[in-house]
Amino acid sequence: MANPVLSLLGEVVQNVAKKDIQVSSITGEGKVIALYFSAHWCPPCRAFTPKLAEFYKHLKESPRGDQLEIVFISSDKSQSEFDAYFGEMPWLALPFDKRDNKNTISGKFRIQGIPSLVILDAATGAVITTDGRTAVMGDPKGDNFPWRPKPFSEVIKGKFIKNNGEECTEEAFKGKVLGVYFSAHWCPPCKAFTPRLVEFYNKMKTAGKDFEVIFSSGDRNDESFKEYFDTMPWLALPFKDQRANQLSTAFKVSGIPMLIIIDGDGKVITAQGRTALMADPEGKDFPWRPKSVELLTEMTASYVNAEPCLVYFPELNEGEEEANAEAAVEVMKPVADAIWEEAKAKKEDPSLKFLVGGDSEVSDGLKDFLQIDDDSLPKMVLLNVPEQLVYRSEVKEVTSDFVRELTEKFLSGSLEFQSLEGL
């Protein structure tokens, strides 16, 4: 069986002298490959590259030097720009002319901004971290390299408090669905959402659900923390507890309020807990586990910008919108289930999301963006926003066999896309 890294990069990469280096020579047990997404024209990239080079040199001169190799994945606009920029780097690169590989790799890791440093296990291809840039900046000597994330169960261990002064440990929520709530007293959207979460929490408790919430505070002082925490019926990390930063990094919290829903085994169910709760305040679908085929809603709309999505817009006959959406789900489900199970077996995310656009503002907004009129429905679209590509089918009778055929073409790379810029 081919090494996953070999399948990703191809047989060879190059050194700065343009000599071919066999990818097989940098893979294997105990080794790590860092994919460095960068470009000559990008100021933050040019600021980070010397830092990365310094880290690389330091590690290479240490006893762990043979554990790491970096491969530059260029977003430069020309061969000459690539050559000039790569000439400043001490590591390897994907040849500039392998643009198809570059696009595939960027799509696989959902690269939406550069510089980006993705750290992979060179034996299995498994992602160690997608935030290698932060890791390098925070640990420039590589003391904790390769920055394998600690299991949630290990990070969360310790003391928790209640607003009445009582204390407990992680045993208080062991085996329960857990909501980690990142919020702060000074944040108006947080103060608006917290009462909704309190109401929902009390409903779940009344219904006998095994559910607990932990407040991870972003407050600026202990007084504000206590005042805000007094409005909450759940647990909290003590103010300024170091676990707050660890959790924020682990869950890539970039804004608050944010509610991460985690299962009893410490695995993330959804990072869109706030959106899910607002859409389902009674908790009908709680804990909002993802499905192989999802309706296009505010909660699932985030998929569209982040990864390839096959979207089916069924006909909108008045009074039959819900039935038509349910029928569309059933058409897509056999293929989506197969993709889902394959990804689960590999412990990966599915390579394609399956969405159904019904009668909603989110669906209408996407149709407007894609210039799809209701008169042209039904319509099936394969949208790859990270790579700015779209395929629009003109087939009017969408069947499971057609969905399977379209999916296979996408996975094999034979689907003929057009640029989103051409719409």
C-alpha positions as CSV (number, residue, x, y, z in Angstrom):
1,M,0.0,0.0,0.0
2,A,1.4,3.4,-1.0
3,N,2.5,5.8,1.7
4,P,-0.2,8.5,1.9
5,V,2.4,11.2,1.8
6,L,3.8,9.7,-1.4
7,S,0.3,9.7,-2.9
8,L,-0.1,13.3,-1.9
9,L,3.2,14.8,-3.1
10,G,4.0,12.4,-5.9
11,E,7.2,10.5,-6.5
12,V,9.7,13.4,-6.2
13,V,10.2,16.8,-4.7
14,Q,13.2,19.1,-5.4
15,N,16.0,20.7,-3.4
16,V,17.2,24.2,-4.1
17,A,19.6,22.9,-6.8
18,K,16.6,21.5,-8.6
19,K,17.8,18.0,-8.0
20,D,15.0,15.4,-7.6
21,I,14.6,13.9,-4.2
22,Q,12.6,10.8,-3.8
23,V,9.6,11.4,-1.5
24,S,10.0,7.9,-0.1
25,S,13.4,8.9,1.4
26,I,11.7,11.5,3.7
27,T,8.8,9.3,4.8
28,G,8.7,6.5,7.4
29,E,8.3,5.7,11.1
30,G,9.4,8.4,13.5
31,K,9.6,11.1,10.7
32,V,7.6,14.3,10.3
33,I,6.9,16.3,7.1
34,A,5.9,19.9,7.3
35,L,4.0,21.4,4.3
36,Y,4.8,25.1,4.1
37,F,2.2,27.0,2.1
38,S,3.8,30.4,1.2
39,A,4.5,32.8,-1.6
40,H,7.0,35.5,-2.5
41,W,4.4,38.2,-2.9
42,C,3.0,37.7,0.7
43,P,4.5,40.0,3.3
44,P,3.5,37.8,6.3
45,C,5.1,34.9,4.5
46,R,8.3,36.7,4.0
47,A,8.3,37.7,7.6
48,F,7.8,34.1,8.8
49,T,10.1,32.3,6.4
50,P,13.3,33.5,8.2
51,K,11.8,32.4,11.5
52,L,11.0,29.0,10.1
53,A,14.5,28.7,8.6
54,E,16.1,29.4,11.9
55,F,13.9,26.8,13.6
56,Y,14.7,24.3,10.8
57,K,18.5,24.9,11.1
58,H,18.4,24.5,14.9
59,L,16.4,21.2,14.7
60,K,18.6,19.8,11.9
61,E,21.7,20.4,14.0
62,S,20.2,18.6,17.0
63,P,20.0,14.8,17.6
64,R,16.4,15.0,16.2
65,G,17.5,16.4,12.9
66,D,16.6,13.4,10.8
67,Q,13.0,13.5,12.1
68,L,11.9,16.6,10.1
69,E,11.7,17.6,6.5
70,I,9.8,20.7,5.2
71,V,8.3,20.8,1.7
72,F,7.5,24.3,0.3
73,I,4.1,24.4,-1.5
74,S,4.2,27.6,-3.5
75,S,1.5,30.0,-4.3
76,D,3.9,32.2,-6.4
77,K,2.6,33.6,-9.6
78,S,5.5,32.6,-11.9
79,Q,8.4,30.2,-12.1
80,S,10.9,33.1,-11.6
81,E,9.2,34.3,-8.4
82,F,9.2,30.7,-7.2
83,D,12.9,30.3,-8.0
84,A,13.9,33.5,-6.2
85,Y,11.8,32.7,-3.1
86,F,12.8,29.1,-2.9
87,G,16.4,30.1,-3.2
88,E,16.1,31.6,0.3
89,M,15.0,28.3,1.8
90,P,17.1,25.4,3.1
91,W,14.4,22.7,2.7
92,L,12.7,21.0,-0.2
93,A,9.8,22.0,-2.5
94,L,7.0,20.7,-4.7
95,P,8.1,21.6,-8.2
96,F,6.4,24.8,-9.4
97,D,4.9,23.1,-12.5
98,K,3.0,20.6,-10.4
99,R,0.0,23.0,-10.1
100,D,-2.6,20.3,-10.0
101,N,-0.8,18.7,-7.0
102,K,-0.6,22.0,-5.3
103,N,-4.3,22.7,-5.7
104,T,-5.2,19.2,-4.5
105,I,-3.0,19.5,-1.4
106,S,-4.3,23.0,-0.6
107,G,-7.9,21.7,-0.9
108,K,-7.2,18.7,1.2
109,F,-5.9,20.8,4.1
110,R,-8.4,23.6,3.5
111,I,-5.8,26.2,3.1
112,Q,-7.5,29.6,3.1
113,G,-4.6,31.9,4.0
114,I,-0.8,31.9,3.9
115,P,1.6,31.4,5.4
116,S,0.4,28.1,6.7
117,L,2.4,25.2,8.1
118,V,0.8,21.8,8.2
119,I,2.6,19.1,10.2
120,L,2.1,15.5,9.1
121,D,3.2,12.1,10.4
122,A,5.5,11.0,7.6
123,A,4.6,7.3,8.1
124,T,0.8,7.6,8.1
125,G,0.0,11.0,6.5
126,A,-2.1,11.8,9.6
127,V,-2.3,15.5,10.5
128,I,-0.4,16.3,13.7
129,T,-1.4,20.0,13.6
130,T,-2.5,22.5,11.0
131,D,-1.2,25.4,13.0
132,G,2.5,24.7,12.8
133,R,3.1,28.4,12.3
134,T,1.9,29.2,15.8
135,A,3.8,26.3,17.2
136,V,7.1,27.5,15.6
137,M,6.6,31.0,16.9
138,G,5.7,29.8,20.4
139,D,8.4,27.1,20.6
140,P,11.3,28.3,18.3
141,K,13.8,25.8,19.7
142,G,11.3,22.9,19.1
143,D,11.4,21.7,22.7
144,N,7.9,20.2,22.2
145,F,8.3,19.3,18.5
146,P,6.4,17.9,16.7
147,W,3.6,19.4,18.8
148,R,1.3,16.4,18.9
149,P,-1.9,17.7,20.5
150,K,-2.8,16.3,23.9
151,P,-6.1,14.4,24.1
152,F,-8.9,16.5,25.4
153,S,-9.2,14.2,28.4
154,E,-5.7,15.1,29.4
155,V,-6.0,18.9,28.8
156,I,-9.2,19.2,30.7
157,K,-8.0,17.4,33.9
158,G,-8.0,19.5,37.0
159,K,-10.2,21.7,39.3
160,F,-13.5,23.3,38.3
161,I,-15.6,25.7,40.2
162,K,-19.3,26.5,40.7
163,N,-20.6,30.0,41.2
164,N,-21.5,29.1,44.8
165,G,-17.8,28.4,45.6
166,E,-17.9,24.6,45.4
167,E,-15.2,22.8,43.6
168,C,-15.2,19.5,41.6
169,T,-13.0,17.6,39.1
170,E,-13.6,16.3,35.6
171,E,-15.3,13.3,37.2
172,A,-18.4,15.6,37.5
173,F,-19.0,15.4,33.7
174,K,-17.3,12.1,32.8
175,G,-19.2,10.4,30.0
176,K,-21.6,13.3,29.4
177,V,-22.0,15.5,26.4
178,L,-20.0,18.6,27.2
179,G,-20.3,22.2,26.0
180,V,-17.1,24.3,26.3
181,Y,-18.3,27.9,26.3
182,F,-15.8,30.6,25.4
183,S,-17.3,33.9,26.4
184,A,-16.6,37.2,28.3
185,H,-18.5,39.8,30.3
186,W,-17.2,42.7,28.1
187,C,-18.5,41.0,24.8
188,P,-22.1,42.2,23.8
189,P,-22.9,39.2,21.6
190,C,-21.8,36.9,24.5
191,K,-24.1,38.7,26.9
192,A,-26.9,38.3,24.4
193,F,-26.3,34.6,23.9
194,T,-25.6,33.6,27.5
195,P,-29.3,33.8,28.6
196,R,-30.3,31.6,25.6
197,L,-27.7,29.0,26.7
198,V,-28.9,29.2,30.3
199,E,-32.5,28.5,29.1
200,F,-31.3,25.6,26.9
201,Y,-29.1,24.2,29.7
202,N,-32.0,24.1,32.1
203,K,-34.3,22.5,29.5
204,M,-31.8,19.7,29.0
205,K,-31.3,19.2,32.7
206,T,-35.1,19.0,33.2
207,A,-35.3,16.5,30.3
208,G,-32.7,14.3,32.1
209,K,-30.1,14.8,29.4
210,D,-26.4,14.0,30.3
211,F,-25.2,17.5,29.5
212,E,-22.8,19.8,31.2
213,V,-21.2,23.2,30.3
214,I,-17.8,24.6,31.2
215,F,-17.3,28.3,31.0
216,S,-13.8,29.3,29.7
217,S,-13.5,33.0,30.5
218,G,-12.0,35.7,28.4
219,D,-12.7,38.3,31.1
220,R,-10.1,41.0,31.8
221,N,-10.2,40.8,35.6
222,D,-11.4,38.5,38.4
223,E,-14.2,40.9,39.4
224,S,-15.8,40.8,35.9
225,F,-15.4,37.1,35.8
226,K,-17.2,36.6,39.1
227,E,-20.0,39.0,38.1
228,Y,-20.5,37.2,34.8
229,F,-20.2,33.7,36.2
230,D,-22.9,34.5,38.8
231,T,-25.4,34.4,35.9
232,M,-24.5,30.9,34.9
233,P,-25.7,27.6,36.4
234,W,-22.8,25.4,35.1
235,L,-19.1,24.9,35.8
236,A,-16.2,27.1,35.0
237,L,-12.4,27.0,34.8
238,P,-10.9,29.1,37.5
239,F,-10.1,32.6,36.3
240,K,-6.7,32.8,34.4
241,D,-6.4,29.0,34.4
242,Q,-3.8,27.9,31.8
243,R,-6.2,25.3,30.4
244,A,-8.3,28.2,29.0
245,N,-5.5,29.1,26.5
246,Q,-4.8,25.4,25.8
247,L,-8.5,24.9,24.9
248,S,-8.7,28.1,22.9
249,T,-5.7,26.9,20.8
250,A,-6.9,23.4,20.5
251,F,-10.3,24.5,19.2
252,K,-9.0,27.4,17.1
253,V,-11.2,30.0,18.8
254,S,-11.0,33.2,16.8
255,G,-14.0,34.9,18.1
256,I,-16.5,34.8,21.0
257,P,-19.1,33.6,21.9
258,M,-18.2,30.1,20.8
259,L,-19.7,26.9,22.0
260,I,-17.9,23.6,21.3
261,I,-20.0,20.5,21.8
262,I,-18.0,17.4,22.8
263,D,-19.1,13.8,23.2
264,G,-18.4,11.6,26.2
265,D,-15.2,10.3,24.7
266,G,-13.8,13.8,24.3
267,K,-14.3,14.0,20.5
268,V,-15.8,17.2,19.0
269,I,-19.3,16.8,17.7
270,T,-19.6,20.3,16.4
271,A,-17.8,23.6,16.8
272,Q,-21.0,25.4,15.7
273,G,-22.9,24.9,19.0
274,R,-24.0,28.5,19.2
275,T,-25.6,28.4,15.7
276,A,-27.1,25.0,16.4
277,L,-28.7,26.1,19.6
278,M,-30.2,29.2,18.0
279,A,-31.6,27.1,15.2
280,D,-32.8,24.3,17.5
281,P,-33.6,26.0,20.9
282,E,-35.7,23.0,22.0
283,G,-32.9,20.6,21.4
284,K,-34.8,18.4,19.1
285,D,-31.6,17.3,17.3
286,F,-29.3,17.7,20.3
287,P,-26.3,17.1,20.5
288,W,-26.3,18.0,16.8
289,R,-24.2,15.2,15.4
290,P,-23.2,15.7,11.8
291,K,-25.0,13.6,9.2
292,S,-23.9,12.3,5.8
293,V,-26.4,14.6,4.1
294,E,-27.3,17.9,5.6
295,L,-29.9,20.6,4.9
296,L,-28.3,23.9,3.9
297,T,-28.8,26.0,7.0
298,E,-26.9,28.7,8.9
299,M,-25.1,25.9,10.8
300,T,-24.0,24.0,7.7
301,A,-23.3,27.0,5.5
302,S,-19.8,27.1,6.9
303,Y,-18.9,23.9,5.0
304,V,-19.4,25.7,1.7
305,N,-16.5,28.1,2.3
306,A,-14.2,25.5,3.8
307,E,-14.4,22.4,1.6
308,P,-15.8,20.8,-1.6
309,C,-19.6,20.4,-1.4
310,L,-22.1,18.7,-3.6
311,V,-25.3,20.7,-3.3
312,Y,-28.7,19.6,-4.6
313,F,-31.3,22.3,-5.1
314,P,-34.7,20.4,-5.6
315,E,-37.8,22.0,-7.1
316,L,-39.7,24.4,-4.8
317,N,-43.3,23.5,-5.5
318,E,-45.5,25.5,-3.2
319,G,-46.6,23.5,-0.2
320,E,-44.2,20.6,-1.1
321,E,-40.8,22.3,-0.1
322,E,-40.2,20.1,2.9
323,A,-41.2,16.8,1.2
324,N,-39.0,17.7,-1.8
325,A,-36.0,18.4,0.4
326,E,-36.5,15.1,2.2
327,A,-36.7,13.3,-1.1
328,A,-33.5,15.0,-2.2
329,V,-31.7,13.8,1.0
330,E,-32.8,10.2,0.2
331,V,-31.4,10.5,-3.3
332,M,-28.0,11.6,-2.1
333,K,-27.8,9.4,1.0
334,P,-26.6,6.1,-0.5
335,V,-23.5,7.8,-2.0
336,A,-23.0,10.1,1.0
337,D,-23.2,7.2,3.4
338,A,-20.5,5.3,1.5
339,I,-18.2,8.4,1.5
340,W,-18.9,8.9,5.2
341,E,-18.1,5.3,6.2
342,E,-14.9,5.2,4.1
343,A,-13.7,8.4,5.8
344,K,-14.6,7.1,9.3
345,A,-12.6,3.9,8.6
346,K,-9.6,6.1,7.7
347,K,-10.2,8.4,10.7
348,E,-10.4,11.3,8.2
349,D,-13.0,13.9,7.4
350,P,-15.2,13.1,4.3
351,S,-13.6,14.3,1.1
352,L,-16.9,15.8,0.0
353,K,-19.9,17.3,1.9
354,F,-23.4,16.6,0.7
355,L,-26.0,19.4,1.1
356,V,-29.6,19.9,0.1
357,G,-30.7,23.5,-0.5
358,G,-34.4,23.9,0.5
359,D,-36.6,26.9,1.1
360,S,-34.4,29.1,3.2
361,E,-32.6,32.4,3.2
362,V,-29.2,30.6,3.2
363,S,-30.2,28.4,0.2
364,D,-31.6,31.5,-1.6
365,G,-28.3,33.4,-1.0
366,L,-26.2,30.6,-2.4
367,K,-28.5,30.3,-5.5
368,D,-28.2,34.0,-6.1
369,F,-24.4,33.8,-5.8
370,L,-24.4,30.9,-8.3
371,Q,-26.9,32.7,-10.5
372,I,-29.4,29.9,-10.3
373,D,-33.1,30.8,-11.0
374,D,-35.9,28.8,-9.3
375,D,-37.3,28.2,-12.8
376,S,-34.2,26.1,-13.6
377,L,-34.6,23.7,-10.7
378,P,-33.8,21.0,-9.9
379,K,-30.1,21.7,-10.1
380,M,-27.0,19.9,-8.8
381,V,-23.8,21.9,-8.2
382,L,-20.4,20.8,-7.1
383,L,-18.8,23.8,-5.4
384,N,-15.2,24.0,-4.4
385,V,-14.8,27.5,-2.9
386,P,-11.2,27.0,-1.5
387,E,-10.0,26.4,-5.1
388,Q,-12.6,28.8,-6.6
389,L,-14.2,26.1,-8.8
390,V,-17.7,25.1,-9.7
391,Y,-19.5,22.5,-11.7
392,R,-23.2,22.9,-12.6
393,S,-25.1,19.9,-13.9
394,E,-27.9,20.4,-16.4
395,V,-29.4,17.0,-15.7
396,K,-33.1,17.4,-14.7
397,E,-33.7,13.9,-13.3
398,V,-31.3,13.5,-10.4
399,T,-30.9,9.9,-9.3
400,S,-28.6,8.2,-6.8
401,D,-26.8,6.7,-9.8
402,F,-26.1,10.2,-11.2
403,V,-24.9,11.4,-7.8
404,R,-22.5,8.4,-7.7
405,E,-21.2,9.1,-11.2
406,L,-20.7,12.8,-10.4
407,T,-18.9,12.0,-7.1
408,E,-16.6,9.4,-8.8
409,K,-15.6,11.9,-11.4
410,F,-14.8,14.5,-8.7
411,L,-12.8,12.0,-6.7
412,S,-10.8,10.9,-9.8
413,G,-10.1,14.4,-10.8
414,S,-11.9,14.1,-14.1
415,L,-14.8,16.5,-13.5
416,E,-14.6,19.5,-15.7
417,F,-15.0,22.6,-13.5
418,Q,-15.3,26.3,-14.4
419,S,-13.8,29.1,-12.4
420,L,-16.1,30.9,-9.9
421,E,-14.6,34.1,-11.2
422,G,-16.2,33.4,-14.6
423,L,-19.8,33.5,-13.2
